[in-house]
Amino acid sequence: MGLWWITVRPPTRRMGWLPLLLLLTQCSGSPGQRSPLNDFQVLRGTELQHLLHARRPEPWQEDVADAEECAGRCKPLLDCRAFHYNVSSHGCQLLPWTQNSPHTQLQRSGRCDLFQKKGEWLRRRACWGWRCWGPQTLLTMGLLLPDYVRTCIVDNGVEYRGTVAITTGGLHCQRWSHRFPNDHRYLPTLRNGLENNFCRNPDGDAGGPWCYTTDPAVRFQSCGIKSCREATCFWCNGEDYRGAVDRTESGRECQRWDLQRPHPHPFEPGKFLDKHLDDNYCRNPDGSERPWCYTTDPQVEREFCDLPRCGSEVQPSREATTLNCFRGKGEGYRGTANTTTAGVPCQRWDAQTPHQHRFAPEKYACKDLRENFCRNPDGSEAPWCFTSRPGMRVAFCYQIRRCTDDVRPKECYHGAGEKYRGSISKTRKGIPCQRWSAETPHKSLFTPISAPHAQLEENFCRNPDGDSHGPWCYTTDPGTPFDYCALRRCDDDHPPSILEPPGRDLSPGGSGPSVPHLHTVGVSSSPCYPPDKVLFEKCGKRVPHLDQHSSKLRVVGGQPGNSPWTVSLRNRQGQHFCGGSLVKEQWVLTAQQCFSSCHMSLLGYEVWLGTMFQNPQPGEPGLQRVSVAKMVCGPSGSQLALLKLERPVTLNQYVALICLPPERYVVPPETKCEIAGWGESKENSVLNVASLNVISNQECNIKHRGRVRESEMCTKALLAPAGACEGDYGGPLACFTHDCWVLEGIIIPNRVCARPRWPAVFTRVSVFVDWIHKVMRLS
């Protein structure tokens, strides 16, 4: 954009400078909807205290609407360098100092945010008639705000207010109020910021801030303070850039990340803490080619920033490179897998057909976008690729196994481990166990006194409740109530199969299940089963919807349907990425593969319920959006994860619970079931369901060559494609029994996405239902 010229007619002598100041104030900054907060840098949850009691800040002003109004009050005042904003009372306190002022101290605060001036009110040139003023004159006139917090300079640094006091030659600066050893004409004022002996640029020198030195032989010297552009270069594609540049390549000012105007966006700083979306500084939260920002120009949504690269195109590795498995989100995966989970070949990264995209290998040199190998160049949940199918744009490569972070077991147990009396005292994730007699961090239901038979000694792993998944313990991690221990089943131990003899069915006239009855909670007040059968209460019921819409979706072969327990999992950008099932008002069961790890931050992740649409309109009746509070990963080999919501959902005709099956129950072959999901992201897509019939594991293993385990179940292969695909993972396989829908299976990634003549494989929920109840009980 170059320089901005503001040309007006000269004022009369009587008018003076006031009209000019008012006019330039209105014309200052970038074109567009500029917020006064753009002139401030914020430190959340922070207060600034002056250690000398003689200096008092301004009294609190309680009549402000928000931080933006407070910024508007502070901005034009020369003696206001910062302000406190009380987020609860909406109070505002103007401050005459910053964190770089003498005798000040930052401290954490539960009530305040600290905003400090960073300058740049009107950085460009202004003209009145044939007369023009540069940045230094504008600063003197009060039209350019001093920069009190940045350690780098913008342009020639006339607004720099840092505390550097040594020159490039290592000489100490002379105080501006002194005339010895070097006499000068500058008189320190509030306006020019000539404080102490700090480097400044009172004459707008093109070389940047300077100072008079304490060496009589060297009158003055530059301080060599780097420009903000040069102070911080970026590696790779700049995902880790944390510099203070806030202008785009064209010179447009950046919009603050914590504002939604002039451009609404999904990158709320509170949801993306790891991206450091500070103020209006250039960042790269979405894995773009390089750092960028939204602009304050309503006509230009976003632009790249003018930043230098740090020499080499290859970034120093943040995580270990892996070839046969992936850690975290798989950004370091460099293996040669080149098909999706469903076996669809990947498109080459250097090709633009069948799908056009922005991930050109030459622009992402550090991401190793070779050939058509699965990669994760944008920080998605797992390695992925564009597919070779025109109708399927992208898909994850979940078939690549995750590198295990489990502790290698040193001991083993028999049966369920109820008689294990060893001294292992760490969980499978390496977390030390809590002592059984302790009450913190978790209150124990089992103590040496309440369960003397279990020999609950010290903090050794035990199984006082006969958990079928082995010995466990309470953990010393406040966020993990319990977990299973670093133990394995002994090689000579062979537990009884749940498939032999076959489980008894729940059909009318059947012998009933071979397990005790189970009570669950739901929407309907009437039980689904007779008193002598398994009792499912208040769950598995749905109200027929009349507003069905016909559409074809990624639940291939499905039709728009009604599944009020099916939820949509949303990432921090609000995008659907997996399904799930509501099993209790505050709990959702899904697939572990939907998440990068069992310990990832879930800040900004949400569950959407009560809508048939993948992209519902604002205000749609029935839609509920609830944040995810925590995740608990299932027993080893389960592929399950339980999500605890921040609050219970409201059950109604749009949102209902699905019943959980009896423990270790085996669904009889030919039982009618259905899957539900939204699948791959599409415009105006609706929730689809597809009907499938259960088959025995024995029959399923004929096609899958014995790879289907007892903890999994299968549905019949169909001649036409029907089944779950990308985006449906984690959703329910619900089976209809005695007028109730029961959650018998969870959709997991496998290599038969709606593949004709191939049985689909699901995780068998009944094998892990005891764990589900235990987690909900202990959490």
HELIX and SHEET records of a PDB file:
HELIX    1   1 LEU A   18  CYS A   27  1                                  10    
HELIX    2   2 PRO A   36  ASP A   39  5                                   4    
HELIX    3   3 ALA A   67  CYS A   74  1                                   8    
HELIX    4   4 PRO A  135  THR A  140  1                                   6    
HELIX    5   5 CYS A  228  ALA A  231  1                                   4    
HELIX    6   6 LEU A  273  LYS A  275  5                                   3    
HELIX    7   7 PRO A  361  LYS A  363  5                                   3    
HELIX    8   8 ALA A  365  LYS A  367  5                                   3    
HELIX    9   9 PRO A  452  ALA A  454  5                                   3    
HELIX   10  10 GLN A  592  CYS A  594  5                                   3    
HELIX   11  11 ASN A  697  HIS A  704  1                                   8    
HELIX   12  12 VAL A  765  PHE A  768  5                                   4    
HELIX   13  13 VAL A  769  LEU A  778  1                                  10    
SHEET    1   A 4 PHE A  40  LEU A  43  0                                        
SHEET    2   A 4 CYS A 112  LYS A 117 -1                                        
SHEET    3   A 4 ALA A  82  ASN A  86 -1                                        
SHEET    4   A 4 CYS A  92  LEU A  95 -1                                        
SHEET    1   B 2 THR A  46  HIS A  50  0                                        
SHEET    2   B 2 THR A 104  ARG A 108 -1                                        
SHEET    1   C 2 ALA A 126  TRP A 128  0                                        
SHEET    2   C 2 ARG A 131  TRP A 133 -1                                        
SHEET    1   D 2 TRP A 210  TYR A 212  0                                        
SHEET    2   D 2 PHE A 220  SER A 222 -1                                        
SHEET    1   E 2 TRP A 292  TYR A 294  0                                        
SHEET    2   E 2 ARG A 302  PHE A 304 -1                                        
SHEET    1   F 2 TRP A 384  PHE A 386  0                                        
SHEET    2   F 2 VAL A 394  PHE A 396 -1                                        
SHEET    1   G 2 GLU A 411  TYR A 413  0                                        
SHEET    2   G 2 LEU A 487  ARG A 489  1                                        
SHEET    1   H 2 TRP A 472  TYR A 474  0                                        
SHEET    2   H 2 PHE A 482  TYR A 484 -1                                        
SHEET    1   I 7 GLN A 559  PRO A 560  0                                        
SHEET    2   I 7 ASN A 688  ILE A 695 -1                                        
SHEET    3   I 7 LYS A 672  GLY A 677 -1                                        
SHEET    4   I 7 PRO A 732  THR A 737 -1                                        
SHEET    5   I 7 CYS A 740  ILE A 747 -1                                        
SHEET    6   I 7 ALA A 760  ARG A 764 -1                                        
SHEET    7   I 7 GLU A 712  THR A 715 -1                                        
SHEET    1   J 7 THR A 566  ARG A 570  0                                        
SHEET    2   J 7 HIS A 576  LYS A 584 -1                                        
SHEET    3   J 7 TRP A 587  ALA A 591 -1                                        
SHEET    4   J 7 LEU A 640  LEU A 645 -1                                        
SHEET    5   J 7 GLN A 624  CYS A 633 -1                                        
SHEET    6   J 7 GLU A 606  LEU A 609 -1                                        
SHEET    7   J 7 THR A 566  ARG A 570 -1                                        
END                                                                             
